């Protein structure tokens, strides 16, 4: 099992450009999450999908959109990138919505917006 | 806003010593989890303690939870160079068990 995979690993964008970060999990998990991590801070939740067909805003959703394409895949889109979106983005998954269990994280995408 | 706050922000210890870090949070929780992050990598789950548990062990890890004080501690015994990493506490609350992370404790284990 590959676990949670993310593409790309690194990306440099110019202000105003758009891009989609891809995430896939092969653990048959129901819930998936997108976080951003800025220097000296913990992870902040951008959007999540408790189960296939549902998405909800997290703590910092402005400037982002998401798509739960199917049970395996959850993408994050930046429509018009801004320097404030320079960050490391992590995708995570969890086996059951509404259950006492842990999240599994991908390796991250390092995004720089110039 | 972030729920958990870790203390200290950074910790440097000698190999073989114990490392203790603390986490405080603000609202009621279903569970509290600890994660490790090696430099440039994703987070790895270490241990989960439920709100009705007071102490839990996993290998060299010991976690305590005091819900009356809204605090938790993570103890790593007999530390190794490989334990050098950042450690994050994360609280899960509400019906959807979303995680809220603290800013982390950076642990350096000196050989």
Interface residues (C-beta under 8 A of the other chain):
Chain A: X4 X33 X35 X40 X41 X42 X43 X44 X45 X48 X50 X56 X58 X59 X90 X92 X94 X97 X98 X99 X100 X101 X102 X103 X104 X105 X106 X107 X108
Chain B: X1 X2 X4 X30 X31 X33 X35 X40 X41 X42 X43 X44 X45 X48 X50 X88 X90 X92 X95 X96 X97 X98 X99 X100 X101 X102 X103 X104
